[in-house]
């Protein structure tokens, strides 16, 4: 892709405010309520149940794509894509920042 293409992807930092179980998802997942600062609060579905408890996610900063169209997952509309990498067993490990930054900060 070109640099211009990459710059169109809105990779932003957000803080997880709330985590709910998502029993209707085909694969085990949580519903995440994420604060992106001036860009607002968005919800996402994330298949991260293997490495993270609901309690461990509250207050954690994550990296998400916030300018994809909403995607329906079961009866839920996911408004952003939380990013991560698959470990050796295929379980997702979150992409995160190692020091706090303001919510909504764009990848540099």
C-alpha positions as CSV (number, residue, x, y, z in Angstrom):
1,X,0.0,0.0,0.0
2,X,1.0,3.6,-0.3
3,X,1.8,5.9,2.6
4,X,-1.4,7.8,1.7
5,X,-3.3,4.6,2.1
6,X,-1.8,3.9,5.5
7,X,-2.6,7.4,6.7
8,X,-6.3,6.8,6.0
9,X,-6.4,4.1,8.8
10,X,-7.3,5.8,12.1
11,X,-5.3,3.8,14.6
12,X,-6.1,5.4,17.9
13,X,-5.5,4.8,21.6
14,X,-8.5,4.3,23.9
15,X,-9.1,3.3,27.5
16,X,-11.4,0.4,28.3
17,X,-14.2,1.6,30.6
18,X,-16.5,-1.4,30.8
19,X,-16.3,-5.1,29.8
20,X,-19.3,-7.3,29.4
21,X,-19.7,-11.0,28.6
22,X,-20.8,-11.7,25.0
23,X,-22.5,-15.1,25.1
24,X,-24.1,-14.7,21.6
25,X,-20.7,-14.4,19.8
26,X,-19.7,-17.5,17.8
27,X,-16.3,-17.5,19.4
28,X,-15.7,-16.5,23.1
29,X,-15.5,-12.7,23.2
30,X,-16.2,-9.7,25.4
31,X,-18.0,-6.5,24.6
32,X,-15.7,-3.5,25.3
33,X,-16.7,0.1,26.0
34,X,-13.8,2.2,25.0
35,X,-13.1,5.9,25.6
36,X,-11.3,7.7,22.7
37,X,-11.3,11.1,24.3
38,X,-12.7,13.9,22.0
39,X,-13.5,11.2,19.4
40,X,-16.1,9.7,21.8
41,X,-16.9,6.4,23.3
42,X,-17.2,3.3,21.1
43,X,-18.1,-0.3,21.6
44,X,-16.2,-3.3,20.2
45,X,-16.3,-7.0,20.4
46,X,-13.0,-8.7,21.0
47,X,-12.0,-12.3,21.2
48,X,-9.6,-11.9,24.0
49,X,-11.0,-14.1,26.7
50,X,-8.1,-16.6,26.8
51,X,-5.5,-14.1,28.1
52,X,-7.6,-11.4,29.8
53,X,-10.2,-11.4,32.6
54,X,-12.9,-8.7,32.5
55,X,-11.4,-7.2,35.6
56,X,-7.9,-7.0,34.2
57,X,-9.1,-5.0,31.1
58,X,-10.7,-2.1,33.0
59,X,-8.5,1.0,32.7
60,X,-6.2,-0.7,30.1
61,X,-5.2,1.4,27.1
62,X,-5.5,-0.4,23.7
63,X,-5.0,0.4,20.1
64,X,-8.0,0.3,17.7
65,X,-9.1,1.2,14.2
66,X,-11.9,3.7,14.6
67,X,-12.8,4.5,11.0
68,X,-14.1,1.1,9.7
69,X,-17.8,0.9,9.2
70,X,-19.7,-0.7,12.0
71,X,-19.9,-4.4,11.9
72,X,-22.8,-6.5,13.2
73,X,-21.7,-9.5,15.4
74,X,-24.7,-11.5,16.5
75,X,-27.1,-8.9,18.0
76,X,-24.3,-6.3,18.7
77,X,-22.9,-3.5,16.5
78,X,-19.1,-3.3,16.9
79,X,-18.0,0.4,16.2
80,X,-14.2,-0.1,16.2
81,X,-11.6,-2.9,15.7
82,X,-9.4,-3.6,18.7
83,X,-6.0,-4.7,17.4
84,X,-3.9,-7.6,18.6
85,X,-1.7,-10.5,17.5
86,X,-2.2,-14.2,17.7
87,X,0.1,-16.2,20.0
88,X,1.4,-19.6,19.2
89,X,-2.0,-21.1,20.1
90,X,-4.0,-18.6,18.1
91,X,-5.2,-16.7,21.1
92,X,-5.2,-12.9,20.8
93,X,-2.7,-10.7,22.7
94,X,-3.7,-7.0,22.7
95,X,-1.8,-4.3,21.0
96,X,-1.1,-1.7,23.7
97,X,1.0,1.3,24.6
98,X,3.6,0.9,27.3
99,X,3.2,4.4,28.8
100,X,-0.1,6.3,29.2
101,X,-1.0,8.7,26.4
102,X,-4.2,10.8,25.9
103,X,-7.2,8.9,24.7
104,X,-7.7,9.4,21.0
105,X,-4.1,9.9,20.2
106,X,-3.3,8.7,16.6
107,X,-0.4,6.4,15.9
108,X,2.7,8.3,15.0
